[in-house]
Every structure is written in C-alpha cells, then in structure tokens.
C-alpha cells in the first residue's frame, strides 16, 4: 500500500507532466463545476489558494468571485510557512 507521501509524489509527477493547455482546459472545467454549486452561489466568504505551476488554476475563479461580490481569503506565506 502506498504511503501518503508516495501518493502525493505520484500526483505531483502527473501534474508536472501536463501541458499548460491541458491545465487550462481542466481548470476551466473545474471552475464551471464550482460556480454552479449552490454552496458557491450562496457563499459570502470563500477561501482559496493562489495557484502556481501546474496546480488547478484559481486566478479566474478568484476574479469571478470578487466580481460577484464574494469576500475571498488567501493564505499568507512567510518564508515557506503558513
């Protein structure tokens, strides 16, 4: 059985292997699913992460949330710590 660390590493490698076009396409699909959720529609405050590299792109979703009157929160990172 894989350890949590091994699973994370496997998925990180898969993400790194994706093209930017593929990341953009999949991120767009995920964004559409999120904005159609009743929980998102009814939320006043939403916590995000600021995507980097080949993570699911959150920039458009953050902008969409702000344009629709949502309050957003992002973690503050100082010297690699949250």
HELIX and SHEET records of a PDB file:
HELIX    1   1 UNK A    4  UNK A   17  1                                  14    
HELIX    2   2 UNK A   20  UNK A   35  1                                  16    
HELIX    3   3 UNK A   38  UNK A   42  1                                   5    
HELIX    4   4 UNK A   59  UNK A   67  1                                   9    
SHEET    1   A 2 UNK A  45  UNK A  48  0                                        
SHEET    2   A 2 UNK A  71  UNK A  74  1                                        
END                                                                             
